[in-house]
């Protein structure tokens, strides 16, 4: 009774366009290479739905067929799509992590934490750290494109667990750009960070370090003062400010 009700709920949650005439799920399944060949209908549907939710995708991401077409028209057994072949590798990886690697964790507490698709994907088909995603845009298309990408991701995913929208990823990326000599990128990222974290001292402190590395002492001092005004507990910033203020200024 419960399993039948669960299947009904899972199917009812699918878009109406997919629940057209035809037999879905089928009486038997073919070309199962990772999942058990005798897997039940309810379990298979629930597994597939878990993949879709975990990656934020639809059935046609892995299976051959037209988006929005009835489910009975999709070629579920086909291996033509790379994403389906990659999914098998990912499923095998998860199995080995849970059954072998995590099993070796000493004094593993109960209940056991296990790895699932959403552990890494969190609703994104290609899981990347936010800083890695922005670094790709910086390298390929520049600061303006990376800034647009940040805004797009924040608008779409903020409040979910897909990306870490805290201040530190932006600041760390900016520091990395500064170390690589890309000062304009670093300052642009910190300006973006200031927009979303206007009360934090972390961003102006990092900006002060970038200006100092650039040789702009006046701007560095102003940034450090701004950081301390926002957060008086930043001891390293206070020490840096005292050191810079004690430096003799060049004569006229």
N, C-alpha and C positions, 0 to 999 in steps of 0.2 A: 504493500500500500504506500509506504513512505517513498520507496524508490520510484514508483509510478508517478507520484505527486511531484517528486523532484525533477523528473524528466519533463513533466508538463510545464513546470515553472521555467526550466531552462529554455524550452522551445518557445514559450510564450514571450520570453524576453527578446527573442530575435525579431528583426524588422519584419513587418507583415509581408513585404514583397518577397521575402525568402520562404514564406510558408505557403507555397503554391501547390497545385496538384502534383502528385508524384509521391513516391515512397521515400521518406526520409524520417529516421535513419533506415538504411537497408536491412534486409534480413541477415546478411552476412558481410564480412569485410575482407578485402583482399589487399595484398602487398603491405601487410604489417610487418615491419622489420625490427622495431624496437618495442613497441607495445605488444602485450601478449596477444597471440592469434585468437585466443578464445575470450577476449575482452567483451563484456556485455555492452549493450547499447547505451544504457544510462551512464556507465562509467566512461565510455568513449566520448559521448557528447559533453559530459562534464569536464573531461580532460581537455578537449579541444577548446571549450569555452574558457577554461583557465588560461590556455595559451593566448587566446585572443585578448582577454582582459589584461594579462600580464604584460603584453607587448603593445597594447593599444591599437590592435589591428583587426581586420575582418578576415573571414575564411579565405578570400581570394588572395590574401598576402602570401599564402603557401600553396593553395590549391588552384588548379587550372579552371578558369571560368570567368564569366563576366560579373563585375560588381553589381549587386542588386538583382541578379537573376535568381530563380528558384534554386534552393539547395540541391534538389534532385538532379539539376542539370550540371552541377560541378563534377569535374573528373577527379574525385578524391584519390583514386589509386595511382594517378599519373605522378611520375617523378620529374616532370619537365622543368619545374621551377627550382632554381637554386635555393630559394629560401626553405623549401621543404627538405631538401637534402641537408642543408645546414642545420635545420631543426633536429634532425636525427642525431647529428653530432652533439648538439647541445643537450639533448635528452640523455645521451650516453654519458656525457660529462657530469651532469647533475647526479645521475645514478652512482657513478664512481665516487663523487665527492661525499654523498650521503652514506653510502654503504662501506666505503673503504677509508677515505681520509678522515672524515669526522669521527668514524668509529675508533680512530687511534688517539683522539683527544683524551688526555689523562683526566680521571675523575670527572667525566662528563656528567653534568647535572641533568636531572629529569624535570620536566619533559624535555626531550632532545630538541634542540634547534636544528632544523633541516633547511637545505637550500631548495628554493623553488625558482621558477622562471622570473617571477616578479622581484626576487631578492636583488637581482641586478638590473632587470629591465625597468621595473617600476612604471609601466605604462608607456615605454618608449621602445620602438622597434630596434634601434641601434643604440645601446646604452653607452653613454660617454659621461664623464665628469663635465660639469659646466665649464670649468677652466680649459679642458681639452677641446671642447666644442668651440669655444671662443678663440682659442689659439689657432685652430684650423682656419677660421675665418680671417684672423689677423694675417696669417701667412699667405693665404690665397687671395684675399680681396681687400685687406687693409682695415684701418680702425673704424671707418664709417660703417662698413658692412658688419664688423663684429659688434658694434654698438646696436645696430638694427637687430641683429640676431639675438642679442641679450634681451632686448625689449620684447621681441616676438615670443621667446621662450618664457619670459616672465609673465606675459599676458596670458599665455595658454596654460602654463603648468604651475603657476604660483599657487600654493596651498596644497599641492600634491607632493608626492615624494620623488618625482622624476628627476629634479635637479636641486642642488643646494644653493638657494638664493640668499644665503647669509652674506655678510660683508667680506669675510675672509677669502673666499675663492677669487673675488675680483682683486683684492689687495695683493694676494699672492701672485696672481697672474701679472699684475702691474710691476711688482718687484722683479719678476723674472724677465719681463720686457726691458726693464731698466738695466739689469745685469748684462743683457745681450746688447746694450747700446741703443736700444730703440726707445729713447726718452719720450718722444712725442706719443707713442703708443701707451707708455706707462702713465703719462699725465692725463691722456684722454680717458683711460680706464678709471683712474682715480677721480676724475671729474664725474664720470658716470656713477661711481660709488657714492660720491658726496650727494648726488641727487636723491639716491634711495636711502642713504643713511646720514641724514643731515645733522644728527645729534652725536654721532660717534667721533671719538678722538683718533681711532685707528687710521682712518683714511688720511686726514691731514698730517699725521705723523709719518706715514709712508710717503706722502707728497714731499714733506720736508727732506726725507732721505734722498729722494730722486733729485730734488733741486740741489742738495748739497753735493751729490755725485756729479751733477752737471756743472758745478762751480758757481751757482747762483746763491750766494750766502744770504742776501737780503730776502729772497723769496723763501729760502729754507727757514730763516728765523721767523718769518711771518707765519709759515705753516706750523712750526713747532709751537708758537704761541697760541695759535688757533686750537691745536690739539690739546694743550694744557687747559685752555679755557673750557673745553668740552669735557675733559676728564683729568682732574687734578692728581689722580693717582698714578699717572704714567711717569714712573721714576726715570726711566732711560731717556725719555724725551726731555724731562727737566734737566738731567745732567748734560745732554747734548746742547740744550739751549744755554746753559751756564757756560759751557766751554766756548761756544761760538761768541757769546756776549763778552767774554773775557779776552778774546783775541784783539791784539792792537790793530786799530784801523789804519790804513795807509794815509800818510800825510798829504797835504794839499800839493 
